[in-house]
């Protein structure tokens, strides 16, 4: 392998390894999902929110 071929092959490998799949990686998506779930859990366990959800459900069910 010539020196030029060696440089080209090493450059393409380093460029491929630096690429990301989309804006967030897998860890970012998992972290965002976990934080959103935690926020919703905290939000829906508040007493006022529970009463509001019960009122909305009673409006739907009759």
C-alpha positions in Angstrom: 0.0 0.0 0.0 1.4 3.4 -1.0 1.6 6.3 1.4 -1.3 8.1 -0.4 -3.5 5.0 -0.1 -2.7 4.7 3.5 -3.6 8.4 4.2 -6.8 8.1 2.3 -7.9 4.9 4.1 -7.1 6.3 7.5 -9.0 9.6 6.8 -12.2 7.8 5.6 -12.2 5.7 8.8 -11.8 8.7 11.1 -14.6 10.6 9.3 -17.0 7.6 9.5 -16.3 7.2 13.2 -17.1 10.8 13.9 -20.5 10.8 12.2 -23.6 10.9 14.4 -26.9 9.4 13.5 -29.2 12.4 13.6 -29.3 15.2 16.1 -29.3 13.0 19.2 -27.5 9.8 19.7 -29.0 6.8 21.3 -28.0 7.9 24.8 -29.5 11.4 24.2 -32.8 9.9 23.1 -32.9 7.6 26.2 -32.0 10.5 28.5 -34.7 12.7 27.0 -37.3 10.0 27.3 -36.4 9.3 30.9 -36.5 13.0 31.8 -39.8 13.5 30.1 -41.3 10.5 31.9 -40.1 11.8 35.2 -41.5 15.2 34.6 -44.9 13.8 33.6 -44.9 11.6 36.7 -44.2 14.5 39.0 -46.7 16.7 37.2 -49.6 14.1 37.3 -49.0 13.2 40.9 -49.8 16.7 42.1 -53.2 16.8 43.9 -54.6 19.7 41.8 -53.7 17.9 38.6 -55.3 14.6 39.8 -58.6 16.5 40.5 -58.5 18.1 37.1 -57.9 14.8 35.3 -60.7 13.2 37.3 -63.1 16.1 36.3 -62.1 15.7 32.6 -62.6 11.9 32.7 -66.0 12.4 34.3 -67.0 14.8 31.5 -66.0 12.2 28.9 -67.6 9.2 30.6 -70.7 11.1 31.7 
